[in-house]
Amino acid sequence: MTNEVMNEPIHNNFWSIFRIFLVLGLTSFGGPVAHLGYFRTEFVEKRKWLTERDYAELVALCQFLPGPASSQVGLALGLLRGRYRGALAAWLGFTLPSAGVLIAFSLSLAILQSPLLQGALQGLKLVAVAVVAHAVWGMAKSLCNTVPKVSIMALSAVLLLLFPVIWLQPVVILLGALLGYFLLKQEAAAAASALPLSVSSTAAKAYGLLFLVLLFGLPLVAQLYPGTVVTLFDIFYRAGALVFGGGHVVLPLLQAEVVPTDLVSADNFIAGYAAAQAVPGPLFTFAAFLGAASNGELSGVWGGVVALLAIFLPSFLVLAAVLPYWQKLRASNNVSRLMAGVGASVTGILLSALYQPIWQSSVFGATDFALALLGFIALQFWRLPAWLLVLAGALIGMVRVL
């Protein structure tokens, strides 16, 4: 692995990581699955911060944790490369662009009806098809290079295509781990990479305890002081702490919390959700829109900031609580076989997501397919950077509606 970032002074390390994730936050369209593809291109292929196997294991870990998996992968990458400052830099860079745009959208929703914006969004969806296809191709070559691994990948993809429910993803990963343990005995000798980790076991326990204290304590404080900032923070903290699968799965919980209580109108909720689909970065930044548009004691920019911090805080606490134990477990030879199966299973999950929802929501005809194919070739064979593809996709999408 290169030490491009790790060897820099700590005060520069923050800004180096921030700049990298800021570019991703500005260009990563297509939802959480596409984000994982962008991350893989940037950190596995381009910067070689970690191996294909390390990345797949990290993705699998975050799939099991509550909160947005793609954002947690970003947090973990920042934590591994730059300690706590690196985690903060990664989160800020990846999150602020979409959060800022959504707070602005809360002030003016007319732009959502712009045909040019809708055309650009369609072009960006096709870029997401190319990015995810590129990620599946690369991961399959590295992680599914034997018949048993290809079989695990195929089984994982088929199960999720036939039964497209979010809760099945962790089950598929567990199944892949079990199959890996029994079928991939040759993986026993492959030692896991020693990733730099700055979270001690003591700190991990403290983070886990804080996660639980806030989860059970905030509702009690909110009952004592209804209609205050604590109420707003409690709503979004619980949403981030109790939702598995991230992204779209959090929407019903948020809707049940903010619409019946008139904190946010039903029309504004739907408009904000539409806006969240049109911007890059994590879908959890929808919370920034809701906080800014709320009718409570705090709204506007500061309401958006509070909601944003609250919904992402559980992700960091849970991740920091789990990472040290994950690092120790993965060094075992037996766990090595489990994780080889997990890597194949994660590739299958990504393959199924390439079809649903990425492909089904983006490719509607021969022209769409042709553009997505050109995007894949541009990434895979012409080695063009993803950000250039994003710009080209947006421009082509707008030209198509003129």
ABEGO torsion letter per residue (X at the ends): XBAAAAABBAAAAAAAAAAAAAAAAAABBGEAAAAAAAAAAAAAAAAGABBAAAAAAAAAAAAABBEBAAAAAAAAAAAAAAEAAAAAAAAAAAAAAAAAAAAAAAABAAAAABAAAAAAAAAAAAAAAAAAAAAAAAAAAAABABAAAAAAAAAAAAAAAABBBAAAAAAAAAAAAAAAAAABAAAAABBBBBBBBABBAAAAAAAAAAAAAAAAAAAAAAAABBGBAAAAAAAAAAAAAABBGEEAAAAAAAAAAAAAAGABBAAAAAAAAAAAAABBEBAAAAAAAAAAABABABBEAAAAAAAAAAAAAAAAAAAAAAAAAAAAAAABAAAAAAAAAAAAAAAAAAAAAAAOAAAAAABABAAAAAAAAAAAAAAAAAGBBAAAAAAAAAAAAAAAAX
